[in-house]
């Protein structure tokens, strides 16, 4: 016999695990068919709206972790692409930043436009990445030793999926990081022609 509160806690924990498994399956499916499923991007996507959604979702996810999620700078910018896939890519970057940033740290999101490119930045004050590992983090199922030592979960698909989505949109992703000094991920995408 358990109290109603204990039942609520068990149910809540079970739902969190189900949501985690659903996201993992969705990531696997999207990754496995990313090139074919995305195809050539065709719709105009306002990135500022996606960035604001990512900020809101990130702030909810960071509740209780001691990590602050905020906007560094957001400029209007539009690209031609798949809004759902770009939302997933940005969400994965923000989730990773929160996951690997200790309490008291911060995650900042930026969106800048210029020289024919939209640049989305996700910067954190987290554990950072050794420069020798920077190229490997975009490979499927790669989790670095520093990541495995934390109870962060994940299958090592998030950044591989981000790269596949960015590549399908004719863009590029880069990381600037050092151990203990945080990381900055930057997605560059070609701007859409003026409407």
C-alpha positions, 0 to 999 in steps of 0.5 A: 500500500502507498499513499496517493502522493507516492503513486503520483510520484511513481506515475510521474517518473514513469511518464518521464521515462516514456517521454524519453523513450518516445524522443529516442525512437523519434530521433532514431527514425528521423536520423535514419531517414534524414536525407530522404525525409527532409528532401529539398527544403521548400517552405519559408521558416521564420527563425526568430519564432523557432528561437523563441520556442526553443528559449521557452522550452529550454527555460521549462527544462532548466527549472530546478537545475540552477541553469539560466536560459536566456536570449543573447540577441535575436534578429529577424531572419528567415530561411527556406526549410522544414520548420519541424526539423529545424525546431528539433535541431535547435531543441537538441542544441539547447537541451544539450547545453542545459544537460552539460551545464552545472547549477549556477551556469547559463545557456544563451541563444542568439540569432543574427543575420548578415552576409546572406547567412542566418547564424543561430548560436547556442552558448553555455558555461558547461563542462566544455569539449576537448578540441581533439574530440570536437569533430567526433561529437557529430558522429552517431552514438558518440558520447565523450568520457566527460558526458558519460561520467554525468548522469545525463542520459542520451544515446549520442544521437542528438548532435548527429541529428543536428548535423544531418538536419543542417546539412539537408538545409545547405548549412553548416554547424561549428563548435568552439569549446574547451574543457571547463570553459563551456561551448558555443555551437553555431548553425549557419543557414542560407537566408531566404530570398526577400518575401 
